[in-house]
Amino acid sequence: MMKYLLTAVLIAFIGLSGPLAQAQQLNLEQSMAQLSDAKEQGLVGEKPDGYLGVVKSTETAEQIVKHINEARRQEYTRIANNNDIAVADVELLAGKRAIERTKSGHYVKIDGEWKQKP
């Protein structure tokens, strides 16, 4: 009897948690597609180190930042290796350019604080 109860509970748990977990997980392509909206909503912003940061924490914002920053880190490393320069130099240049290109009203991190770009 206990074995059947445990099996029923596991099946119910898997049935309920599977779709929820899948619905909440984003991949890189989905993260990139949602980046613009996340910036418009003030959830994420650009940092001077060339990476995104979470301005207002939500699960979606965290995933967007995680996936895109991983892709950026790989690209910065590739650029640095191809040009025989330090990754940190590429990151700083990318951060400067990203902040310059950030739309008015979107968030950027300046002197350690999130500010809306005028």
C-alpha positions as CSV (number, residue, x, y, z in Angstrom):
1,M,0.0,0.0,0.0
2,M,2.8,2.4,0.9
3,K,4.6,1.6,-2.3
4,Y,1.6,2.5,-4.4
5,L,1.0,5.8,-2.4
6,L,4.7,6.7,-2.9
7,T,4.5,6.0,-6.6
8,A,1.3,8.0,-7.0
9,V,2.9,11.0,-5.2
10,L,6.0,10.8,-7.4
11,I,3.9,10.6,-10.5
12,A,1.8,13.6,-9.4
13,F,5.0,15.6,-8.5
14,I,6.6,14.8,-11.8
15,G,3.4,15.7,-13.7
16,L,3.1,19.0,-11.9
17,S,6.7,20.1,-11.7
18,G,7.9,19.0,-15.2
19,P,5.9,21.6,-17.2
20,L,6.5,24.3,-14.7
21,A,10.2,23.8,-14.6
22,Q,10.4,23.7,-18.4
23,A,8.3,26.8,-18.8
24,Q,10.6,28.7,-16.5
25,Q,13.9,27.7,-18.1
26,L,15.2,29.9,-20.9
27,N,17.9,29.1,-23.4
28,L,20.3,31.6,-25.0
29,E,18.0,32.2,-28.0
30,Q,15.0,32.9,-25.8
31,S,17.1,35.1,-23.5
32,M,18.3,37.2,-26.4
33,A,14.7,37.5,-27.7
34,Q,13.6,38.8,-24.3
35,L,16.5,41.1,-23.7
36,S,15.0,44.2,-25.2
37,D,11.8,43.8,-23.2
38,A,13.8,43.1,-20.0
39,K,15.7,46.4,-20.5
40,E,12.4,48.3,-21.3
41,Q,11.0,46.9,-18.0
42,G,14.1,48.0,-16.1
43,L,14.9,44.4,-15.1
44,V,18.4,44.3,-16.6
45,G,21.1,46.8,-17.5
46,E,24.6,47.2,-18.9
47,K,27.6,47.3,-16.7
48,P,31.0,48.9,-17.5
49,D,32.7,45.5,-17.3
50,G,31.0,44.5,-20.6
51,Y,28.3,42.3,-19.0
52,L,24.7,42.6,-18.1
53,G,23.5,43.0,-14.6
54,V,20.2,42.3,-12.8
55,V,18.5,45.6,-11.8
56,K,15.3,44.1,-10.4
57,S,15.5,40.5,-9.6
58,T,13.1,38.1,-11.2
59,E,13.8,34.5,-12.3
60,T,13.5,35.5,-16.0
61,A,16.0,38.5,-15.5
62,E,18.5,36.2,-13.8
63,Q,18.3,33.7,-16.6
64,I,18.6,36.3,-19.3
65,V,21.7,37.8,-17.6
66,K,23.2,34.3,-17.0
67,H,22.8,33.1,-20.6
68,I,23.8,36.3,-22.4
69,N,26.8,36.9,-20.1
70,E,28.1,33.3,-20.8
71,A,27.8,34.0,-24.5
72,R,29.5,37.4,-24.1
73,R,32.3,35.9,-22.0
74,Q,33.0,33.3,-24.8
75,E,33.0,36.0,-27.5
76,Y,35.3,38.3,-25.5
77,T,37.7,35.4,-24.9
78,R,37.7,34.6,-28.6
79,I,38.4,38.2,-29.6
80,A,41.2,38.5,-27.0
81,N,42.8,35.3,-28.2
82,N,42.6,36.3,-31.8
83,N,44.2,39.7,-31.1
84,D,46.6,38.6,-28.5
85,I,45.2,41.0,-25.9
86,A,43.8,40.5,-22.4
87,V,40.2,39.5,-22.0
88,A,39.8,42.3,-19.4
89,D,40.7,44.9,-22.1
90,V,38.0,43.5,-24.4
91,E,35.5,43.5,-21.5
92,L,36.2,47.1,-20.7
93,L,36.0,48.2,-24.3
94,A,32.7,46.3,-24.8
95,G,31.3,47.7,-21.6
96,K,32.1,51.3,-22.7
97,R,30.5,50.7,-26.1
98,A,27.4,49.0,-24.6
99,I,26.8,51.9,-22.2
100,E,27.3,54.4,-25.0
101,R,24.7,52.6,-27.1
102,T,22.2,52.1,-24.3
103,K,18.9,53.8,-25.0
104,S,17.7,56.7,-22.9
105,G,15.6,55.4,-19.9
106,H,17.4,52.1,-19.8
107,Y,19.6,51.2,-16.8
108,V,23.4,51.4,-16.7
109,K,25.7,50.8,-13.8
110,I,27.8,53.9,-13.0
111,D,30.1,54.1,-10.0
112,G,28.5,51.0,-8.6
113,E,24.9,52.2,-8.8
114,W,22.1,51.5,-11.2
115,K,21.0,54.7,-13.0
116,Q,18.6,55.4,-15.8
117,K,20.4,56.8,-18.8
118,P,19.2,60.3,-19.5
